[in-house]
């Protein structure tokens, strides 16, 4: 009689799975695999990929840009008009009719007050003459531009910061890491979205009634795009790109300042925890509004320093004159011509509505960005 059994060694050779599973430490009670430990007893943690949840920055940035652009659209229209040649000429004629001297000859205090007055004057006249919808003119292409632009910018910056810190700074954040990531993100964003901003600018400068009695030049964003391609070629859609690249300095400075302010807030919170005392009303206020104020303050400083490029960029994106010629043909030529014809004050045209728009816009955008990242289970930290 022969037993149909095999030896234990033969079973192990035929079925190696139990032997392989036993190599991992398991819990006696549940059989679950326990985490491996290092020589000093600390558990071994898996290294995170620099691309972990990279898509979260794309979604958070897009939503932040959409919220801020919608809420501040009237001020964006006002800023664009004050930067343009037409409205600067209109304001100069208005001053002359009232017996006021040219604004470039006024003192700094008087010219600043005059600028604020004219800003609110146009803000009142636009809805009265053209209707309230004129305050949201260009919002469609603006949203089409803002959502992908902010999504691209936040995606490129958030993941660029992770990559640079992971591979070149031992996973640690630093000011130079923020600087490099912000500059790269700005260049990518400007190149990808310049045609959209050009169409938006021309729609905002398109008046309901021209001086010659004709109607609007462009029917909509598509018509503006097609006319630009027909009259100026593909290069026409990239007018103002050099000024946009110059504007990368603003976004880079804003990111660096924002990150440094966030670092200060983090250190403050750590000191509060180390002290062991209960957070007071001021501590709770800082905890809730600190990042919003940091975003607004960073934008204010960056925009104030780099604002003239905004005016130059708007002038470069203007439609050609009636004879088909371009008044502004390049970055340096545009700077020189504005300085020669209108003075330094013109390089800060539209500064008041610009600041009224970009400071709360930055707070809304970055606040939405940080909130959405938190809801998606990640953060802006490396």
Secondary structure, 3 states (H helix, E strand, C coil): CCCCCCCHHHHHHHCCHHHHHHCCCECCCCCCECCCECCCCCECCCCCCCCCCCHHHHHHHHHHHHHHHHHCHHHHHHHHHHHCHHHHHHHHHHHHHCCCCCHHHCCHHHHHHHHHHHHHHHHHHHHHHHCHHHHHCCHHHHHHHHHHHHHHHHHHHHHHHHHHHHHHCCCCCCHHHHHHHHHHHHHHHHHHHHHHHHHHHHHHHCCCCCCCCCCCCCCCHHHHHHHHHHHHCHHHHHCCHHHHHHHHHHHHHHHHHHHHHHHHHHHHHHHHHHHCCCCCHHHHHHHHHHHHHHHHHHHHHHHHHHCHHHHHHHHHCCCCCCCCCCCCCCHHHHHHHHHHHHCHHHHHCCHHHHHHHHHHHHHHHHHHHHHHHHHCCCCCCC
